[in-house]
Amino acid sequence: MEIEVVVTGYLEENCYLLKQNGQALIVDPGDEFLKIKEKLKGVKPLAILITHHHFDHVGALEECIRAYSIPVYDKNTLKEKDITIGPFSFEIIENPGHAKDAISFYFRKEKFMFCGDFIFQGSIGRCDLEGGSIEEMKESIARIKTFPDDITLFPGHGPSTTLGEEKKFNPYF
């Protein structure tokens, strides 16, 4: 599976394009639809995955829906915890704290997780925005600490990291 990062908008949000067998998933289409569309040439988008609905993560959502007529998967639409879309299989991990609707998409076989603004390299998402809660964030961190160290985390902003590195060096852990 190929993972392509498209940095979008003035907050430099990471939109991820997961590509496999000529098909793709779009994770958090933050902004700059034409930039995202250009990177999707030659593949068929199957769905859009939303980690949370803050504006910097969904700025190009409506344009993606109109252009590709594909479903959106977020906390409100997902009733199952294990999902398969075409060649992609993943689990839904709820992790409120930064936002009430915050979820991560965990690709167990590939050992990576798209975590939105839950965890950043050396930090976590703000809890002082509407819908945020430091208590819920603490609970989410306690749950994620039970996952394997070798998971690569793909955050909503900044570079990727591993859960093991965050367990060692992230002061919030």
Buried (B, 14 or more C-beta within 10 A) or exposed (E): EEBBBBBBBEBEBBBBBBBBEEBBBBBBBBBBBEBBBEBBEEBEBBBBBBBBBBEBBBBBBEBBBEBBEBEBBBBEEBEEEEBEBBBBEBBBBBBBBBBBBBBBBBBBEBBBBBBBBBBBBBBBBBBEEEBBBEEBBBBBBEEBEEBEEEBBBBBBBEEBBBBBBBBEEBEBB
